[in-house]
């Protein structure tokens, strides 16, 4: 097993949530760190840790992003970081199930991600590069994100279910020191 480091130029953490029950708002976190201990021969022996800067939330609308950083949602001043720590990985169909603990606003809950290994290839700067995709759905209320507004037509302004999509590119520790031509995600 070896430790792989994040290639921020080719990695994203995105989310989607229903707005007014009919449209979808999408966003991403611009600053995060990820460490992957990856065993190519036995991926189920691997592990992943991620730390996400709550203030880096970006939906493309500054007023909404400011509201998301406020105490109504992420409360980024009090809880500056969201985190994920894997607790187990097992084969599942053509991919893997990554179980772990997700912490948002100081609330830690178990989550399970559906993951795929995109591949492992030689890196242009030497060493190796790997790619992973993972998705999950969570209830925002389970993490204390309960702010909402009732709509006159019925229903709520912000949906409870959050869809999370993660695309990661990582470099072997030996190759990580080589320049990759990209700014850090953290």
NORRACOR-V947435 format. One record per helix or strand of 3 or more residues. SS is the DSSP state (alpha for helix, beta for strand). FROM is the first residue (numbers start at 1). TO is the last residue. Records with the same first field share a line. If there is no record, write none. Layout:
SS->FROM-TO / FROM-TO
This chain:
beta->2-6 / 12-19 / 23-29 / 32-38 / 47-53 / 81-92 / 95-104 / 107-122 / 128-139 / 158-172
alpha->8-10 / 43-45 / 54-56 / 62-69 / 140-143 / 173-176
